[in-house]
Amino acid sequence: MRPIRGVPLLAALLVGVTAVGPAAPAGADTGSPAVPLAACAHQDRLKVPGAAHQETACLPDLTTAGLAGTPYTDTADQAGLAAKGTVNPSGVPGIQIDGYFPDDSRLNATHGWAHDSQFVIRLPARWNGGLVVTGAPGTRRQYSTDALISDHVLAQGFAYAATDKGNTGPDFFTDGRKPGDAVAEWNHRVTELTKAAGKAVRQRYGRAPEHTYITGISNAGYLTRWQLENHPELYDGGLDWEGVLWTARGPNLLTTLPVTVARSFGRASDDDLVDAGFAPGSRFLWPYHEKAYWGLTQKIFRAEFDPTYDPHCPGGTAGTTVEEILAPCASDAAYDYAARPRSVHRAVAGIALTGRIGKPLITLHGDLDALLPIAADSEVYARMIDDRGRGGSHRFYTIEDGTHTDGLYDTHTGQLRPILPCYRSAFAALRRWVERDVAPPADRTVARPASGDVVNTCAPDGLGGPS
């Protein structure tokens, strides 16, 4: 896959362009002397409810350090999400289950299955009684947040489950019968996996999870919000890392991104982006986002919710080369969501957020996010939660100098800071809130550490205690 000039291959990986994932899992390896027998207990009896196919393996290390280069993770699909120098735990033996639920779409080529609705469930030998569930960010697949989320929670003893959301890659919008169906499936697949993973946990350990958490970044942050609004009975709390905001009237991606496309075609100024909510301080990130994010994101989500606007771009595919996939549609420079037919607004309304969360939620968002500007996203969602009378169950932390993906820190070390350390502190704060009734600090901006290891440190006091 050839990079575009000025846009490294990383950009292609960020949008899920990779065509082939790891080879098929090799199956169980219970005879390995490196794997304690206790880690494999009940392996043969584990059946994921509703799965059309599953393969189970007992592994000496379920973390990325142990799985890199094996069929049990995909480090390529994690590209750009974490900063170099991020310290992750390792050495967590246990059982991994890979499989898929019944589905009729074939966008996910991982394991050579050519089958969507793939999932991974990891069951550590030493279990703390909890379960963490997530979906894939962007248009990535089920292993994409292994280094960001799975490693950390497994080391704490949590069982872990992740889904590809039921459709993947830049052509996700081709799935479904009507506009909005592909995104609606994301929500269904997370609900499906949460229920199935809870039952698999019970099979493995002899009891149901005591606490179940939903979490995710970007599109999976949206999924976290949606699940706590629509299925709070399945979870004890959630952690939302800059989730995408969808509202029927706006703001949403289709109200904030068109101005960025207009800028690419010389029809909008930098001031117009600032007026749309993009932080003036994030200007240094705009050239990269113009090449790697803005046009692509606008066209594929517009194709998902408003396919008749320009049926020829992107047409039946976002593109067959990296250049074609990342290229914006010229017609999107004039896209006016407010003026589009009611059918478009109804399609968005079908997956929209309301702010009516039913369980504790912590939201993190960088103030230099140049894809989902905080002023048109999490600040709005926080007000929506307050308007619904649910503010007591929500905490919102603005991460100073944070942007949409931590990998950009490595290019802009003097201007950015990774959000992951604060995510880990926030997860610890969420656990204290749920499990010990210790409320997290009030909403605030988390300042960048004045010195020390900014890649692995959130703030001197974390977010109210050790992470």
C-alpha positions in Angstrom: 0.0 0.0 0.0 1.8 3.1 -1.2 1.7 6.3 1.0 0.4 9.6 -0.4 3.1 12.2 -0.5 3.0 14.0 2.9 0.7 11.4 4.4 2.5 8.4 5.8 1.2 4.9 5.7 0.1 5.5 9.2 -2.7 7.6 7.9 -4.1 4.8 5.8 -4.0 2.5 8.9 -5.8 5.1 10.9 -8.8 4.8 8.7 -8.8 1.1 8.5 -7.6 0.6 4.9 -5.6 -2.6 5.7 -7.2 -5.4 3.7 -5.9 -8.5 5.4 -5.6 -9.2 9.1 -3.8 -11.9 11.0 -4.0 -15.5 9.9 -6.6 -17.7 11.5 -6.1 -18.6 15.2 -4.1 -21.8 15.6 -6.5 -23.1 18.2 -6.0 -24.3 21.8 -2.5 -24.9 23.2 -3.3 -26.3 26.6 -0.1 -28.4 26.5 2.3 -25.5 26.6 4.4 -25.7 29.7 4.5 -21.8 29.8 0.8 -21.7 30.5 -0.4 -22.5 34.1 -3.1 -25.2 34.1 -5.4 -22.9 36.1 -5.4 -20.4 33.2 -7.0 -23.0 31.0 -9.8 -24.1 33.4 -13.1 -24.9 31.7 -11.7 -24.0 28.3 -13.4 -26.8 26.5 -16.7 -25.9 28.0 -16.7 -22.3 26.9 -19.4 -21.5 24.4 -20.1 -17.9 23.5 -23.9 -17.6 23.3 -25.2 -16.7 19.8 -21.8 -17.0 18.1 -21.8 -18.6 14.7 -18.1 -19.5 15.0 -15.5 -19.4 17.8 -11.9 -20.6 18.3 -10.5 -20.8 21.8 -6.8 -20.7 22.9 -5.0 -20.8 26.2 -2.1 -18.3 26.0 0.8 -17.5 28.3 0.3 -13.8 27.8 -2.9 -12.1 26.7 -1.3 -8.6 26.5 0.1 -7.0 23.3 3.7 -7.8 24.5 2.9 -11.5 24.3 0.6 -11.4 21.3 2.5 -9.2 18.9 3.4 -11.2 15.8 0.8 -13.9 16.5 -2.7 -14.3 15.1 -4.3 -13.2 18.4 -3.8 -9.4 17.9 -3.2 -7.0 15.0 -0.6 -4.3 15.8 -1.1 -2.7 12.4 -4.7 -1.9 13.2 -3.4 -0.1 16.3 -1.1 2.3 14.4 -1.2 5.9 15.6 -3.4 5.4 18.6 -0.7 5.4 21.2 2.4 7.6 21.7 5.9 6.0 21.4 7.2 5.4 24.9 3.9 4.3 26.3 4.5 1.8 29.1 2.1 -1.1 29.1 1.8 -4.1 31.5 2.4 -7.7 30.3 2.5 -11.2 31.6 -1.3 -12.0 31.9 -2.0 -15.7 31.1 -5.5 -16.8 30.3 -8.0 -17.8 27.6 -8.7 -15.9 24.4 -11.9 -16.6 22.4 -12.0 -15.3 18.8 -15.2 -15.6 16.7 -18.1 -13.9 15.0 -21.8 -13.6 15.4 -24.2 -14.3 12.5 -24.0 -11.5 9.9 -24.4 -11.1 6.1 -21.7 -8.6 5.4 -18.1 -9.4 4.6 -16.0 -6.3 5.2 -13.7 -7.7 7.9 -11.0 -10.0 6.5 -9.3 -10.7 9.8 -8.3 -14.4 10.2 -9.3 -14.9 6.5 -12.9 -15.2 7.7 -14.3 -12.4 5.4 -17.0 -12.0 8.0 -18.2 -9.1 10.0 -19.4 -9.0 13.6 -16.1 -10.5 14.7 -15.2 -10.3 18.4 -12.4 -11.1 20.9 -13.0 -12.2 24.5 -10.1 -12.5 26.9 -10.4 -14.3 30.3 -7.4 -13.8 32.6 -6.3 -16.6 34.9 -6.5 -14.2 37.9 -9.9 -12.6 37.7 -11.0 -9.6 39.7 -14.8 -10.2 39.2 -15.2 -7.5 36.5 -15.7 -7.2 32.7 -14.8 -4.3 30.4 -16.4 -4.1 27.0 -15.5 -1.8 24.0 -16.0 -1.3 20.3 -13.5 -0.3 17.6 -12.7 3.3 17.0 -12.9 4.8 13.6 -13.4 2.1 11.0 -10.9 -0.3 12.7 -11.4 -3.8 13.9 -11.6 -5.8 17.2 -7.9 -5.7 18.1 -7.5 -2.0 17.6 -7.5 -0.9 21.2 -5.5 -3.8 22.6 -2.6 -1.6 23.6 -4.8 1.3 24.8 -7.4 -0.6 26.8 -7.0 -4.4 26.9 -3.5 -4.5 28.3 -4.3 -2.2 31.2 -7.6 -3.8 32.3 -6.3 -7.3 31.9 -3.4 -6.5 34.2 -6.0 -5.4 36.8 -7.8 -8.7 36.5 -10.7 -7.7 34.3 -12.2 -9.9 31.6 -12.2 -8.0 28.3 -14.4 -8.1 25.2 -14.2 -6.1 22.0 -16.1 -6.0 18.7 -15.5 -4.8 15.2 -19.0 -3.1 15.4 -20.5 -5.3 12.7 -19.0 -3.5 9.7 -15.5 -2.1 9.2 -13.2 -0.2 6.9 -14.0 2.9 4.8 -16.8 1.1 2.9 -18.8 0.5 6.1 -21.6 2.7 4.7 -22.3 0.0 2.1 -23.8 -2.3 4.8 -27.5 -2.1 5.7 -30.7 -1.7 3.8 -31.4 2.0 4.5 -29.5 5.1 5.6 -28.2 4.9 9.2 -28.4 1.1 9.3 -24.6 0.5 9.5 -24.2 2.8 12.5 -27.3 1.4 14.2 -25.7 -2.0 13.9 -22.7 -0.8 15.8 -24.9 -0.3 18.8 -26.6 -3.6 18.4 -23.3 -5.5 18.2 -22.0 -3.9 21.4 -25.2 -4.9 23.2 -25.0 -8.4 21.8 -21.3 -8.8 22.8 -21.9 -7.5 26.3 -24.6 -10.0 27.0 -22.7 -12.9 25.4 -19.4 -12.0 27.2 -21.1 -11.8 30.5 -22.4 -15.4 30.0 -18.9 -16.6 28.9 -17.4 -15.0 32.0 -20.0 -17.0 34.1 -19.1 -20.2 32.4 -15.3 -19.6 33.0 -15.4 -18.4 36.6 -18.6 -19.9 37.9 -20.3 -16.5 38.6 -21.5 -13.5 36.7 -19.4 -10.3 36.6 -19.8 -8.2 39.7 -19.1 -5.0 37.7 -19.3 -4.4 34.0 -17.9 -1.3 32.4 -18.4 0.1 28.9 -15.6 2.3 27.4 -14.2 3.4 24.1 -12.4 6.1 22.0 -13.9 8.2 19.2 -16.7 6.1 17.5 -16.5 3.7 20.5 -16.9 6.7 22.8 -20.2 7.3 21.0 -21.0 3.7 21.6 -20.3 4.1 25.3 -22.6 7.1 25.5 -25.4 5.3 23.6 -25.2 2.1 25.7 -25.5 4.1 28.9 -28.5 5.9 27.5 -30.3 2.9 26.1 -29.0 -0.1 28.0 -27.9 1.1 31.4 -29.1 -2.2 33.0 -26.1 -3.9 31.4 -23.4 -1.7 32.9 -22.2 -0.2 36.1 -20.5 2.7 34.5 -18.7 4.0 31.5 -15.6 5.9 30.3 -16.0 8.0 27.1 -12.8 9.1 25.4 -13.8 11.9 23.0 -16.9 10.1 21.7 -18.5 11.3 18.5 -21.6 13.4 19.0 -24.7 12.6 16.9 -27.8 14.8 17.3 -30.6 15.1 14.8 -30.5 18.9 14.6 -26.8 19.2 15.0 -24.1 19.4 16.0 -22.8 16.3 14.4 -20.1 15.3 12.0 -22.2 16.5 9.1 -22.5 20.0 10.5 -18.8 20.5 11.5 -16.9 18.8 8.7 -18.3 20.4 5.5 -16.4 23.6 6.3 -13.1 21.7 6.4 -13.8 20.3 2.9 -14.8 23.8 1.7 -11.4 25.0 3.0 -9.6 22.3 1.0 -11.2 23.6 -2.1 -10.5 27.3 -1.3 -14.1 28.1 -0.4 -13.6 28.7 3.4 -11.0 30.4 5.5 -9.3 29.4 8.8 -11.6 31.8 10.5 -14.6 29.9 9.2 -13.2 26.7 10.9 -12.8 28.6 14.2 -16.4 29.9 13.8 -17.4 26.2 13.4 -15.8 25.3 16.7 -12.3 24.2 15.8 -9.8 25.5 18.4 -7.6 28.3 17.1 -4.7 26.6 18.9 -5.1 23.5 16.8 -4.2 25.2 13.5 -0.8 23.4 13.4 -2.7 20.1 13.1 -5.0 21.2 10.3 -2.7 20.3 7.3 -2.4 16.7 8.5 -6.1 16.4 9.1 -6.9 17.9 5.7 -4.9 15.1 4.1 -5.8 12.2 6.3 -9.1 12.7 8.0 -11.5 15.5 7.1 -12.5 14.7 3.5 -12.7 11.0 4.1 -14.7 11.2 7.3 -17.2 13.7 5.8 -17.8 11.6 2.6 -18.3 8.2 4.2 -20.6 9.4 6.9 -22.6 11.5 4.5 -22.8 8.4 2.3 -24.1 6.5 5.3 -26.9 9.0 6.2 -27.5 10.9 3.0 -26.5 8.7 0.0 -28.7 10.6 -2.5 -26.8 13.9 -2.0 -24.0 12.8 -4.4 -24.5 9.1 -5.5 -21.4 9.2 -7.6 -19.0 10.3 -4.8 -18.1 8.1 -3.1 -20.4 5.7 -5.0 -20.3 2.0 -4.1 -16.9 2.3 -2.5 -14.8 5.0 -0.8 -12.0 4.1 -3.2 -9.6 1.3 -4.2 -6.3 3.1 -3.6 -5.2 5.1 -0.6 -5.3 8.3 -2.6 -8.9 7.6 -3.7 -10.0 6.7 -0.2 -8.5 9.8 1.5 -9.7 12.2 -1.2 -12.7 14.4 -0.4 -15.7 14.8 -2.5 -15.8 18.3 -4.1 -19.6 18.3 -3.6 -19.2 18.1 0.1 -17.7 21.6 0.1 -21.3 22.9 -0.3 -23.0 20.3 2.0 -25.6 21.9 4.2 -27.0 19.5 6.6 -29.8 21.8 7.9 -31.2 22.1 4.3 -31.2 18.4 3.6 -34.5 16.4 3.5 -36.3 15.3 6.6 -35.4 11.7 5.7 -31.7 12.5 6.3 -32.5 14.0 9.7 -34.6 11.0 10.6 -31.7 8.6 9.7 -29.5 10.5 12.1 -32.2 10.7 14.7 -32.4 6.9 14.7 -28.9 6.7 16.2 -28.8 10.1 18.0 -27.8 10.7 21.6 -30.1 12.4 24.1 -27.9 12.9 27.2 -30.2 10.7 29.3 -27.5 8.5 30.8 -28.6 5.8 33.3 -25.2 5.0 34.9 -22.1 7.0 35.9 -20.1 8.3 33.0 -16.7 10.0 32.7 -15.9 11.9 29.5 -12.4 12.9 28.4 -11.7 15.3 25.5 -8.6 17.1 24.3 -8.9 20.8 23.8 -6.8 20.5 20.6 -8.9 17.8 19.0 -8.9 18.7 15.3 -11.3 16.1 14.1 -14.0 16.3 16.8 -13.7 19.9 18.1 -14.5 19.9 21.8 -16.7 23.0 21.5 -19.0 21.2 19.1 -18.9 17.8 20.8 -18.2 16.9 24.4 -19.0 20.4 25.7 -22.4 20.1 24.0 -22.9 16.6 25.3 -22.2 17.7 28.8 -24.9 20.3 28.5 -27.3 17.7 27.1 -26.7 15.5 30.2 -27.2 18.5 32.5 -30.4 19.4 30.7 -31.7 15.9 31.3 -31.1 16.2 35.0 -28.3 13.6 34.9 -25.3 15.9 35.6 -24.7 14.2 39.0 -23.9 11.0 37.2 -21.4 12.7 34.8 -17.9 14.1 35.0 -16.2 15.9 32.1 -12.5 16.5 32.0 -10.9 18.6 29.3 -7.3 17.5 28.7 -5.0 20.4 28.0 -3.0 19.9 24.8 -4.7 16.6 24.0 -5.8 15.8 20.5 -7.8 13.0 18.8 -5.0 10.4 18.5 -2.1 10.2 20.9 0.3 9.1 18.0 0.4 12.7 16.9 2.3 13.6 20.0 5.4 12.0 18.6 5.4 14.6 15.8 4.5 17.5 18.0 6.1 16.8 21.4 6.3 20.5 22.4 2.6 21.2 21.5 0.7 18.1 22.4 0.4 15.6 25.3 -1.1 12.0 25.2 -4.5 11.5 26.7 -3.9 7.8 27.6 -2.4 8.5 31.0 -5.5 10.5 32.0 -7.7 7.8 30.6 -6.1 5.3 32.9 -6.5 7.7 35.9 -10.1 8.3 34.9 -10.7 4.5 34.8 -9.4 4.3 38.3 -11.7 7.2 39.3 -14.7 5.5 37.7 -13.9 2.3 39.6 -13.8 4.2 42.9 -17.1 5.9 42.0 -18.9 2.7 41.2 -17.3 0.2 43.6 -16.6 2.4 46.6 -19.1 5.3 46.1 -16.2 7.8 46.1 -17.2 10.6 43.7 -14.6 11.8 41.2 -13.4 15.4 41.2 -15.7 18.0 39.7 -15.5 18.9 36.0 -12.2 20.6 35.2 -9.4 21.1 32.8 -6.5 18.7 33.5 -3.3 20.8 33.0 -0.3 19.3 31.1 2.4 18.2 33.6 5.0 20.8 34.0 7.8 18.3 33.9 8.5 14.5 34.0 7.2 11.7 31.7 4.2 13.3 30.0 3.7 10.1 27.9 2.8 8.1 31.0 1.7 10.8 33.5 -1.6 12.5 33.6 -1.2 15.0 36.5 0.5 15.0 39.9 -2.7 13.7 41.5 -4.1 11.8 38.5 -7.9 12.4 38.7 -8.4 12.1 42.4 -6.1 9.3 43.4 -3.6 6.7 42.1 -4.3 5.0 38.8 
